[in-house]
């Protein structure tokens, strides 16, 4: 029996030493193996790149060396560390555990690194154990330097367990038609959800050069359009936006006419803008101070009215790392003072990937702080009527992962979100994913806005590039300036709900056009298609003044009519040879005896306003037509409302 125990002990010792025996890369350990020299050279080259922190290239040499000798602690450690510095962080666990098994004394930080590898594999409980093992291995002096980092990682694991135990539902879908074997990230979309711009490091970049820091192609911007539910094959946007260095997506104006891009070869990295003129993008121009600075600015998002910019910077005076800032510009287009969004949004860690939704109140961003489950997580915050931001809420699992989840954007209707992430079902590197909110995810922010889109043409159906102004009728305040596309005539405007808006469309040598959008009684998303035909300046050209308001049954102009009449005055002053007729029209509810004088008096009230403000009375005629010329069905309230109107017609030019 004693001999059997000794024999089993020797056998167990041999098995354990076979499993966990560190094999150094020495020739004597591989006598007669003709592949040793090549493997050893791979090991040396890989170690050189590793020492230079060029981790992705180092792996190209270390992995073949490991195939030859999988039992070297240093080699497994380097591979694990390379993966922790790559986009494939989950692959690090296998090699780091093997390094520990082969030589537990090789690196004092091995538990720290294994903890990270477990975390990237969603094994949060095991990760916390490793972080604890690392913590108790430190001396008091070392612990002082490491405590904050250790506690942060353990908190991330606790957050991860909570978020995974309460998934938000829905499915994260890889947009494989857009993604390549390289990295794609930074998706930005127009408000109508039909065009996407994104950054890619795929082969064929402008200039064809490689970044010597990681030997990958420089960043280029690509775009794709949507047909129905499917995205088309991406295209390189080309010069002048793309150059032979890094060019990356940042943001886009809600109307799709201004692109915000990042160029890393200016200062610490600056934000530029380019404007779409027909089918051509203009030469990018750097945003002025105080937005760009000698520091690093790499993310921005413009508000629905193009007047407020949210951006990311690591300039001095923040809460730590990269912070989100806000800046507004006045009616002359001059940017004012920059403000930090404060400690409700910003943390002592990095914030990035800012996106303000077209609803004007919902801010999405990525953060390494708050209750993240690791790396950057995506959060949202909602601004109240007093301009105070709510406590940021984690978008949850499966949207967020232990790795970086950044650059989250949401369609105007709030139904879909696009962002970049690293997932096991990826096509290579970072990929762009979409998630459908209708499948059970609720970001707790109602998208209360109206999306107005359409085409502006002339009376021959030719596209017209016209100026568009949106006006808050009740507050007597201009909201924003827009324009239609020169080549297509298309325009796109997003407006938060709860206001009475006037829309003014102007083009030289054309009769101006007005429209009204009253959203004061709406509280959800609405899409309106409004195609507009502009009338050339000629006799008998006419248009309805949509924002002229009277109380029921009388001819006294309401004050909120004045903004429209001021545009008529401007039109008359710009065209001094034109004479016009104002015509009043009613519905058929009352008698002709009532409606005829009412229609005449309303037309006269409009004329009186113009004359009072300097227009010669000889240039303005008035007529009342009562209910003689309806433009809609008088049997419905909607139709009767359309028939109660004032029109302007050119009678002499």
LUMTIDO-176400 format. One line per field, with one value per residue (C-alpha): residue in one letter; x, y, z. Coordinates in nm, 3 decimals, m for minus. Each point is the difference from the previous one (the first is absolute). Layout:
N
type: A; ...
xx: X; ...
yy: Y; ...
zz: Z; ...
***
This chain:
653
type: X; X; X; X; X; X; X; X; X; X; X; X; X; X; X; X; X; X; X; X; X; X; X; X; X; X; X; X; X; X; X; X; X; X; X; X; X; X; X; X; X; X; X; X; X; X; X; X; X; X; X; X; X; X; X; X; X; X; X; X; X; X; X; X; X; X; X; X; X; X; X; X; X; X; X; X; X; X; X; X; X; X; X; X; X; X; X; X; X; X; X; X; X; X; X; X; X; X; X; X; X; X; X; X; X; X; X; X; X; X; X; X; X; X; X; X; X; X; X; X; X; X; X; X; X; X; X; X; X; X; X; X; X; X; X; X; X; X; X; X; X; X; X; X; X; X; X; X; X; X; X; X; X; X; X; X; X; X; X; X; X; X; X; X; X; X; X; X; X; X; X; X; X; X; X; X; X; X; X; X; X; X; X; X; X; X; X; X; X; X; X; X; X; X; X; X; X; X; X; X; X; X; X; X; X; X; X; X; X; X; X; X; X; X; X; X; X; X; X; X; X; X; X; X; X; X; X; X; X; X; X; X; X; X; X; X; X; X; X; X; X; X; X; X; X; X; X; X; X; X; X; X; X; X; X; X; X; X; X; X; X; X; X; X; X; X; X; X; X; X; X; X; X; X; X; X; X; X; X; X; X; X; X; X; X; X; X; X; X; X; X; X; X; X; X; X; X; X; X; X; X; X; X; X; X; X; X; X; X; X; X; X; X; X; X; X; X; X; X; X; X; X; X; X; X; X; X; X; X; X; X; X; X; X; X; X; X; X; X; X; X; X; X; X; X; X; X; X; X; X; X; X; X; X; X; X; X; X; X; X; X; X; X; X; X; X; X; X; X; X; X; X; X; X; X; X; X; X; X; X; X; X; X; X; X; X; X; X; X; X; X; X; X; X; X; X; X; X; X; X; X; X; X; X; X; X; X; X; X; X; X; X; X; X; X; X; X; X; X; X; X; X; X; X; X; X; X; X; X; X; X; X; X; X; X; X; X; X; X; X; X; X; X; X; X; X; X; X; X; X; X; X; X; X; X; X; X; X; X; X; X; X; X; X; X; X; X; X; X; X; X; X; X; X; X; X; X; X; X; X; X; X; X; X; X; X; X; X; X; X; X; X; X; X; X; X; X; X; X; X; X; X; X; X; X; X; X; X; X; X; X; X; X; X; X; X; X; X; X; X; X; X; X; X; X; X; X; X; X; X; X; X; X; X; X; X; X; X; X; X; X; X; X; X; X; X; X; X; X; X; X; X; X; X; X; X; X; X; X; X; X; X; X; X; X; X; X; X; X; X; X; X; X; X; X; X; X; X; X; X; X; X; X; X; X; X; X; X; X; X; X; X; X; X; X; X; X; X; X; X; X; X; X; X; X; X; X; X; X; X; X; X; X; X; X; X; X; X; X; X; X; X; X; X; X; X; X; X; X; X; X; X; X; X; X; X; X; X; X; X; X; X; X; X; X; X; X; X; X; X; X; X; X
xx: 0.000; 0.285; 0.164; m0.330; m0.034; 0.356; m0.062; m0.325; 0.173; 0.279; m0.258; m0.201; 0.317; 0.094; m0.349; m0.006; 0.350; m0.097; m0.306; 0.160; 0.368; 0.143; 0.207; 0.251; 0.076; 0.342; 0.142; 0.086; m0.371; m0.073; 0.288; m0.048; m0.307; 0.059; m0.274; 0.173; 0.196; m0.305; m0.207; 0.278; 0.033; m0.375; 0.032; 0.279; m0.174; m0.327; 0.170; 0.162; m0.337; m0.153; 0.267; m0.083; m0.374; m0.089; m0.230; m0.189; 0.325; 0.154; m0.284; 0.090; 0.328; m0.088; m0.291; 0.207; 0.271; m0.263; m0.122; 0.351; 0.047; m0.329; 0.167; 0.197; m0.133; 0.152; m0.137; m0.352; 0.018; 0.100; m0.278; m0.256; 0.120; m0.010; m0.361; m0.088; 0.131; m0.194; m0.363; m0.006; 0.043; m0.206; 0.272; 0.250; m0.141; 0.128; 0.360; 0.019; m0.133; 0.251; 0.280; m0.110; m0.012; 0.351; 0.160; m0.214; 0.293; 0.063; m0.192; m0.137; m0.286; m0.122; m0.311; m0.085; 0.026; m0.190; m0.272; m0.035; m0.009; m0.279; m0.188; 0.019; m0.147; m0.298; 0.126; m0.034; 0.004; 0.328; 0.142; m0.074; 0.185; 0.305; m0.008; m0.020; 0.296; 0.198; m0.100; 0.118; 0.330; 0.098; 0.214; m0.151; 0.194; m0.114; m0.357; m0.009; 0.070; m0.239; m0.304; m0.208; 0.055; m0.079; m0.317; m0.111; 0.041; m0.179; m0.286; m0.022; m0.035; m0.277; m0.176; 0.046; m0.167; m0.298; m0.038; 0.025; m0.254; m0.243; 0.045; m0.181; m0.120; 0.037; 0.264; 0.327; 0.044; 0.326; m0.030; 0.215; m0.067; 0.169; 0.277; 0.325; 0.289; 0.143; m0.150; m0.313; m0.131; m0.147; m0.334; m0.196; m0.339; m0.221; m0.322; m0.208; 0.220; 0.071; 0.371; 0.282; 0.359; 0.264; 0.373; 0.193; 0.360; m0.053; 0.243; m0.012; 0.009; 0.070; 0.375; 0.049; 0.233; 0.029; 0.010; 0.343; m0.142; m0.202; 0.074; m0.366; m0.144; m0.083; m0.361; m0.232; m0.366; m0.252; m0.372; m0.293; m0.366; m0.303; m0.252; m0.293; 0.154; 0.335; 0.318; 0.179; 0.367; 0.212; 0.194; 0.308; m0.105; 0.327; 0.180; m0.014; m0.129; 0.235; 0.373; 0.313; m0.012; m0.273; m0.351; m0.285; m0.372; m0.111; m0.358; m0.249; m0.259; m0.359; m0.066; 0.294; 0.164; 0.299; 0.246; 0.219; 0.331; 0.314; 0.354; 0.275; 0.288; m0.107; 0.097; m0.098; m0.280; m0.267; m0.358; m0.074; m0.320; m0.086; m0.319; m0.191; m0.053; m0.213; 0.201; 0.335; 0.149; 0.193; 0.360; m0.012; 0.052; 0.111; m0.249; 0.124; 0.106; m0.139; m0.109; 0.333; 0.296; 0.365; m0.138; m0.198; m0.354; m0.135; m0.378; m0.287; m0.373; m0.206; m0.351; m0.311; 0.019; 0.374; 0.061; 0.134; 0.299; 0.086; 0.361; 0.271; 0.335; 0.279; 0.085; 0.100; m0.268; m0.214; m0.092; 0.265; 0.104; m0.240; m0.314; m0.311; m0.039; m0.272; 0.020; m0.261; 0.019; m0.198; m0.201; 0.319; 0.152; 0.258; 0.066; m0.022; 0.162; 0.058; m0.161; 0.078; m0.320; 0.083; 0.043; m0.344; 0.128; 0.379; 0.209; 0.366; 0.026; m0.038; m0.323; m0.026; m0.231; m0.252; m0.331; m0.290; m0.321; m0.206; m0.263; 0.236; m0.012; 0.148; 0.378; 0.176; 0.367; 0.259; 0.179; 0.260; m0.158; m0.345; m0.117; 0.187; 0.059; 0.344; 0.164; m0.238; m0.370; m0.282; m0.219; m0.280; m0.125; m0.313; m0.013; m0.302; m0.180; 0.248; 0.296; 0.106; 0.134; m0.131; 0.232; 0.153; m0.147; 0.197; m0.154; 0.051; 0.086; 0.014; 0.067; 0.295; 0.284; 0.318; 0.192; m0.039; m0.348; 0.012; m0.155; m0.368; m0.253; m0.379; m0.240; m0.235; m0.299; 0.191; m0.052; 0.360; 0.345; 0.333; 0.339; 0.341; 0.103; 0.218; m0.199; 0.073; m0.226; 0.198; 0.154; 0.334; 0.112; m0.263; m0.332; m0.314; m0.312; m0.367; m0.253; m0.377; m0.165; m0.341; 0.119; m0.028; 0.268; m0.126; 0.238; m0.267; 0.008; m0.301; 0.112; m0.237; 0.082; m0.125; 0.217; m0.079; 0.139; m0.073; 0.116; 0.000; m0.051; m0.113; m0.321; 0.187; 0.101; 0.366; 0.185; 0.053; 0.258; m0.203; 0.058; m0.224; m0.064; m0.185; m0.166; m0.159; m0.328; m0.100; 0.342; 0.065; 0.343; 0.197; 0.083; 0.238; 0.115; 0.010; 0.012; m0.104; 0.253; 0.100; m0.006; m0.306; m0.203; m0.033; m0.011; m0.021; m0.089; m0.065; m0.200; m0.073; m0.369; m0.199; 0.035; m0.179; 0.247; m0.001; 0.203; 0.122; 0.151; 0.182; 0.184; 0.102; m0.237; m0.268; m0.307; 0.065; m0.188; m0.135; m0.112; m0.123; 0.070; m0.183; 0.137; m0.128; m0.251; 0.229; 0.223; 0.153; 0.196; m0.156; 0.142; m0.139; 0.078; m0.050; 0.094; 0.012; m0.037; 0.139; m0.166; 0.226; m0.051; m0.260; m0.349; m0.265; 0.255; m0.158; 0.051; m0.190; 0.121; m0.019; 0.087; m0.262; m0.226; m0.334; m0.239; m0.318; m0.241; 0.210; 0.266; 0.246; 0.347; 0.156; 0.352; 0.138; m0.087; 0.255; 0.306; m0.152; m0.108; 0.352; 0.123; m0.254; 0.135; 0.355; m0.111; m0.166; 0.307; 0.225; m0.232; m0.104; m0.172; m0.245; m0.364; m0.202; m0.353; m0.104; m0.312; m0.207; m0.184; m0.241; m0.173; m0.373; m0.126; m0.154; m0.205; 0.143; m0.115; 0.231; 0.289; 0.038; 0.084; 0.204; 0.220; 0.039; 0.085; 0.260; 0.175; m0.012; 0.146; 0.298; 0.043; m0.024; 0.289; 0.219; m0.093; 0.063; 0.350; 0.098; m0.150; m0.177; m0.377; 0.007; 0.197; m0.258; m0.355; m0.249; m0.297; m0.238; m0.132; m0.192; m0.045; 0.010; 0.336; 0.039; 0.323; m0.126; m0.321; m0.226; m0.170; 0.291; 0.155; 0.344; m0.125; m0.179; 0.318; 0.191; m0.265; 0.026; 0.308; 0.173; 0.180; 0.254; 0.007; 0.229; m0.208; 0.278; 0.371
yy: 0.000; 0.243; m0.069; 0.073; 0.338; 0.095; m0.106; 0.203; 0.303; m0.019; m0.043; 0.303; 0.210; m0.095; 0.088; 0.340; 0.087; m0.103; 0.221; 0.303; m0.026; 0.325; m0.066; 0.271; 0.090; m0.163; m0.216; m0.275; m0.048; m0.068; m0.213; m0.129; 0.212; 0.169; 0.257; 0.140; 0.275; 0.148; m0.018; 0.158; 0.286; 0.055; 0.011; 0.259; 0.217; m0.018; 0.100; 0.301; 0.124; m0.071; 0.208; 0.283; m0.033; m0.092; m0.273; m0.088; m0.062; m0.184; m0.254; m0.089; m0.140; m0.113; m0.223; m0.216; m0.023; m0.114; m0.267; m0.140; 0.039; 0.046; m0.062; 0.321; 0.232; 0.315; m0.072; m0.067; 0.311; 0.221; m0.142; 0.054; 0.354; 0.070; m0.116; 0.224; 0.290; m0.110; m0.011; m0.373; 0.037; m0.309; m0.218; 0.103; m0.229; m0.328; 0.120; 0.187; m0.299; m0.221; 0.239; m0.015; m0.379; m0.018; 0.257; 0.176; 0.227; 0.129; 0.327; 0.155; 0.151; m0.333; m0.006; 0.354; m0.102; m0.326; 0.198; 0.226; m0.300; m0.159; 0.329; 0.022; m0.350; 0.108; m0.214; 0.276; m0.217; m0.165; 0.340; 0.141; m0.292; 0.070; 0.370; m0.090; m0.241; 0.279; 0.243; m0.219; m0.068; 0.368; 0.172; 0.298; 0.239; m0.178; m0.019; 0.378; 0.037; m0.274; 0.032; 0.231; m0.214; m0.323; 0.138; 0.139; m0.340; m0.183; 0.252; m0.059; m0.371; 0.060; 0.226; m0.263; m0.269; 0.229; 0.109; m0.353; m0.123; 0.265; 0.009; 0.270; m0.240; 0.038; m0.131; 0.164; m0.064; 0.023; 0.208; m0.244; 0.166; 0.313; m0.155; m0.145; m0.201; 0.333; 0.232; 0.205; 0.247; 0.345; m0.045; 0.320; 0.018; 0.266; 0.071; m0.195; m0.307; m0.039; 0.089; m0.121; 0.123; m0.195; m0.043; m0.298; m0.120; m0.241; m0.040; 0.254; 0.311; 0.336; 0.028; m0.373; 0.053; m0.186; 0.159; m0.092; m0.013; m0.314; m0.078; 0.030; 0.220; 0.355; 0.077; 0.092; 0.104; m0.213; 0.039; m0.224; 0.060; m0.203; m0.162; m0.118; m0.202; m0.073; 0.205; 0.030; m0.076; 0.266; 0.254; 0.201; 0.364; 0.103; 0.336; 0.270; m0.162; m0.299; 0.065; m0.214; 0.025; m0.072; 0.124; m0.120; 0.061; 0.222; 0.111; 0.136; 0.275; m0.130; 0.123; m0.205; 0.304; 0.053; m0.275; 0.024; m0.187; m0.061; 0.052; m0.114; 0.184; 0.343; 0.104; m0.296; m0.086; 0.244; 0.003; 0.125; 0.061; m0.057; 0.115; m0.190; 0.206; m0.212; m0.322; 0.152; 0.051; 0.319; 0.018; m0.070; 0.301; m0.021; 0.113; 0.317; 0.058; m0.041; m0.340; m0.123; 0.046; m0.112; m0.309; m0.295; 0.043; m0.308; m0.023; 0.245; 0.017; 0.297; 0.080; m0.007; 0.379; m0.001; 0.246; m0.217; m0.232; m0.273; m0.116; m0.196; 0.141; m0.086; 0.367; 0.120; 0.083; m0.310; m0.270; m0.236; m0.144; 0.083; 0.197; 0.107; 0.373; 0.217; 0.323; 0.212; 0.250; 0.319; 0.118; 0.132; m0.349; 0.082; m0.271; 0.115; m0.123; m0.372; m0.166; m0.333; m0.207; m0.056; m0.292; m0.146; m0.105; 0.009; m0.213; m0.021; m0.260; 0.050; 0.093; m0.026; m0.058; 0.275; 0.011; 0.238; m0.141; 0.217; 0.023; 0.253; m0.154; m0.352; m0.024; m0.329; m0.046; m0.257; 0.004; m0.196; 0.133; m0.024; m0.364; m0.142; m0.374; 0.060; 0.226; 0.251; m0.060; 0.190; 0.222; 0.248; 0.304; 0.210; 0.380; 0.142; 0.330; 0.178; m0.128; m0.242; m0.341; m0.316; m0.252; m0.200; m0.346; m0.296; m0.133; m0.348; m0.344; m0.114; 0.347; 0.047; m0.246; m0.018; 0.149; 0.343; 0.086; 0.343; 0.240; m0.077; 0.179; m0.034; 0.056; 0.296; m0.228; m0.169; m0.348; m0.097; 0.064; m0.043; m0.027; m0.164; m0.291; m0.310; m0.323; m0.365; 0.003; 0.286; m0.005; 0.135; 0.276; 0.243; m0.037; 0.208; m0.147; 0.093; m0.062; 0.030; 0.173; m0.140; m0.342; 0.089; 0.260; 0.324; 0.292; 0.184; 0.303; 0.066; 0.129; 0.295; 0.160; 0.065; m0.098; 0.208; m0.109; 0.046; 0.160; 0.359; 0.043; 0.264; m0.019; m0.214; m0.254; 0.106; m0.024; 0.335; 0.088; 0.227; 0.158; m0.129; 0.177; m0.156; 0.244; m0.041; 0.187; 0.036; 0.112; 0.216; m0.159; m0.149; m0.365; m0.087; 0.050; m0.288; m0.055; m0.260; m0.197; 0.158; m0.324; m0.170; 0.279; m0.221; 0.144; m0.151; 0.182; m0.137; 0.204; m0.077; m0.028; 0.254; 0.311; 0.187; 0.026; 0.216; m0.108; 0.258; m0.109; 0.257; 0.000; 0.292; 0.054; m0.216; 0.082; m0.091; m0.287; m0.036; m0.301; m0.061; m0.298; 0.017; m0.271; 0.141; m0.283; m0.285; m0.204; m0.268; m0.045; 0.111; m0.004; 0.252; 0.003; 0.346; 0.045; 0.366; 0.162; 0.352; 0.237; 0.208; 0.374; 0.064; 0.139; m0.225; m0.191; m0.048; m0.165; m0.044; 0.186; m0.293; 0.190; 0.275; m0.033; 0.163; m0.066; m0.177; 0.227; 0.318; 0.174; 0.108; m0.141; m0.200; 0.097; m0.338; 0.093; 0.282; m0.218; m0.121; 0.349; 0.126; m0.250; 0.141; 0.350; m0.120; m0.166; 0.321; 0.208; m0.244; 0.015; 0.368; m0.036; m0.265; 0.065; m0.258; m0.090; m0.130; m0.215; m0.114; m0.334; m0.166; m0.333; m0.039; m0.027; 0.351; 0.183; 0.188; 0.322; m0.079; m0.160; 0.259; 0.299; m0.224; m0.115; 0.358; 0.139; m0.269; 0.081; 0.371; m0.072; m0.164; 0.296; 0.248; m0.172; 0.032; 0.364; 0.081; m0.144; 0.197; m0.175; 0.235; m0.062; 0.025; m0.327; m0.199; m0.086; m0.196; m0.219; m0.220; m0.317; m0.147; m0.375; 0.030; m0.178; m0.287; m0.202; m0.282; m0.176; 0.224; m0.307; m0.065; 0.225; m0.061; 0.106; 0.307; 0.106; m0.013; 0.207; 0.278; 0.167; 0.308; m0.028; 0.224; 0.031; 0.196; 0.229; 0.209; m0.060
zz: 0.000; 0.087; m0.337; m0.179; 0.176; m0.098; m0.360; m0.024; 0.151; m0.257; m0.280; 0.121; 0.020; m0.356; m0.130; 0.170; m0.117; m0.353; 0.009; 0.164; m0.088; m0.138; m0.310; m0.079; m0.362; 0.008; m0.277; 0.245; 0.070; m0.369; m0.120; m0.352; m0.070; m0.334; 0.067; 0.307; m0.175; m0.173; 0.319; 0.204; m0.249; 0.019; 0.377; m0.015; m0.260; 0.190; 0.323; m0.174; m0.126; 0.341; 0.172; m0.241; 0.086; m0.359; 0.123; m0.318; m0.192; 0.293; m0.011; m0.358; 0.132; 0.351; m0.101; m0.242; 0.265; 0.249; m0.242; 0.012; 0.375; 0.189; 0.336; 0.046; 0.272; m0.147; m0.347; 0.129; 0.216; m0.293; m0.219; 0.275; 0.053; m0.375; m0.011; 0.296; m0.209; m0.307; m0.105; 0.080; 0.375; 0.079; m0.158; 0.265; 0.271; m0.146; m0.026; 0.330; 0.192; m0.177; 0.093; 0.364; m0.006; m0.147; 0.230; 0.261; 0.088; m0.352; 0.052; 0.315; m0.204; m0.135; 0.222; m0.109; m0.363; 0.041; 0.178; m0.304; m0.233; 0.206; m0.005; m0.381; m0.009; 0.214; 0.290; 0.255; 0.312; m0.100; m0.094; 0.345; 0.160; m0.213; 0.083; 0.368; m0.033; m0.161; 0.273; 0.288; m0.177; 0.010; 0.260; 0.185; m0.224; m0.317; 0.126; 0.038; m0.372; m0.111; 0.229; m0.223; m0.308; 0.180; 0.157; m0.336; m0.168; 0.277; m0.018; m0.375; 0.063; 0.253; m0.251; m0.268; 0.209; 0.070; m0.363; m0.135; 0.256; m0.131; m0.379; m0.191; m0.268; m0.372; m0.234; m0.102; m0.374; m0.191; m0.319; m0.193; m0.336; 0.134; 0.209; m0.132; 0.141; 0.119; 0.263; m0.064; 0.256; 0.059; m0.183; m0.052; m0.168; m0.150; 0.189; m0.252; 0.053; m0.372; m0.017; 0.225; 0.017; 0.189; 0.049; m0.132; m0.005; m0.285; m0.286; m0.279; 0.215; m0.160; m0.056; 0.059; 0.297; 0.330; 0.343; 0.139; 0.353; m0.074; m0.367; m0.096; m0.277; 0.099; 0.087; m0.286; m0.003; m0.190; m0.060; m0.085; m0.082; 0.096; m0.232; 0.205; 0.282; m0.167; m0.011; m0.333; m0.064; 0.176; m0.206; 0.089; 0.029; m0.163; m0.012; 0.120; 0.320; m0.004; m0.009; 0.029; 0.383; 0.256; m0.088; 0.219; 0.045; 0.286; m0.065; m0.250; 0.005; 0.019; m0.354; m0.131; m0.161; 0.235; 0.091; 0.308; m0.033; 0.206; m0.119; 0.230; m0.164; 0.131; 0.356; 0.219; m0.242; m0.117; m0.134; m0.352; m0.195; m0.365; m0.174; m0.267; m0.315; m0.229; m0.025; 0.102; 0.344; 0.065; 0.119; 0.376; 0.226; 0.363; 0.261; 0.169; 0.357; 0.258; m0.137; m0.135; 0.230; 0.020; 0.174; m0.141; m0.140; m0.173; 0.040; m0.056; m0.061; m0.117; 0.123; m0.220; m0.057; m0.081; 0.283; 0.282; m0.025; 0.249; m0.029; 0.177; 0.109; 0.243; 0.062; 0.345; 0.252; m0.045; 0.247; m0.131; m0.334; m0.282; 0.086; m0.189; m0.060; m0.154; m0.197; m0.181; m0.282; m0.048; m0.299; m0.158; 0.010; 0.269; 0.258; 0.362; 0.318; 0.052; 0.302; 0.158; 0.033; 0.366; 0.235; m0.066; m0.345; 0.033; 0.234; 0.095; m0.277; m0.376; m0.177; m0.379; m0.298; 0.077; m0.194; 0.055; m0.141; m0.239; 0.275; 0.160; 0.347; m0.004; 0.025; m0.073; 0.082; 0.097; 0.332; 0.192; 0.320; 0.156; 0.032; m0.296; m0.037; m0.153; m0.255; m0.152; 0.061; m0.170; 0.216; m0.056; 0.188; m0.057; 0.039; 0.180; m0.062; 0.228; m0.204; 0.274; m0.104; 0.161; 0.164; m0.288; m0.047; m0.130; m0.323; 0.142; m0.131; m0.282; m0.141; 0.232; 0.047; 0.214; m0.294; m0.162; m0.129; m0.160; m0.251; 0.059; m0.222; m0.012; m0.288; 0.027; 0.069; 0.282; m0.146; m0.078; 0.142; m0.177; 0.166; m0.018; 0.216; 0.010; m0.001; m0.062; m0.305; m0.152; m0.344; 0.122; 0.235; 0.116; m0.176; m0.038; 0.157; 0.005; 0.272; m0.038; 0.296; m0.092; 0.117; 0.364; 0.071; 0.144; 0.041; 0.203; m0.229; m0.220; m0.338; m0.013; m0.332; m0.349; m0.294; m0.309; m0.333; m0.366; m0.324; m0.113; m0.374; m0.245; m0.202; m0.256; 0.268; m0.012; 0.335; 0.172; 0.264; 0.228; 0.340; 0.278; 0.328; 0.293; 0.237; 0.343; m0.057; 0.364; 0.125; m0.309; m0.035; m0.286; 0.069; m0.282; m0.357; m0.249; m0.375; m0.254; m0.204; m0.329; m0.199; 0.146; 0.161; 0.308; 0.351; 0.348; 0.323; 0.348; 0.250; 0.366; 0.085; 0.199; m0.216; m0.276; m0.287; m0.311; m0.302; m0.250; m0.333; m0.213; m0.331; m0.218; m0.296; 0.164; 0.203; 0.362; 0.166; 0.353; 0.202; 0.353; 0.226; 0.331; 0.231; 0.330; 0.047; m0.108; 0.224; m0.218; m0.322; m0.326; m0.352; m0.249; m0.370; m0.148; m0.365; m0.096; m0.341; m0.020; m0.249; m0.219; 0.028; m0.265; m0.027; 0.160; 0.210; 0.340; 0.336; 0.325; 0.308; 0.242; 0.317; m0.004; 0.306; 0.092; 0.282; m0.107; m0.189; 0.005; m0.210; 0.270; m0.062; 0.281; 0.097; m0.102; m0.360; m0.005; m0.065; m0.327; m0.106; 0.075; m0.261; m0.247; 0.068; m0.059; m0.324; m0.117; 0.083; m0.189; m0.302; m0.026; m0.339; 0.112; 0.083; 0.189; 0.091; 0.340; m0.020; 0.293; m0.003; 0.243; 0.047; m0.072; 0.355; 0.021; m0.257; m0.294; 0.165; 0.290; m0.185; m0.277; 0.222; 0.232; m0.286; m0.126; 0.341; 0.068; m0.328; 0.091; 0.344; m0.163; m0.239; 0.286; 0.179; m0.309; m0.059; 0.366; m0.045; m0.305; m0.303; m0.243; m0.002; m0.381; m0.011; 0.195; m0.105; 0.206; m0.086; 0.190; m0.157; 0.294; m0.069; m0.380; m0.050; 0.249; m0.013; 0.222; 0.101; 0.208; 0.148; 0.238; 0.265; m0.147; m0.343; 0.134; 0.182; m0.328; m0.174; 0.261; m0.143; m0.140; m0.333; m0.167; m0.380; m0.232; m0.220; m0.152; m0.049
***
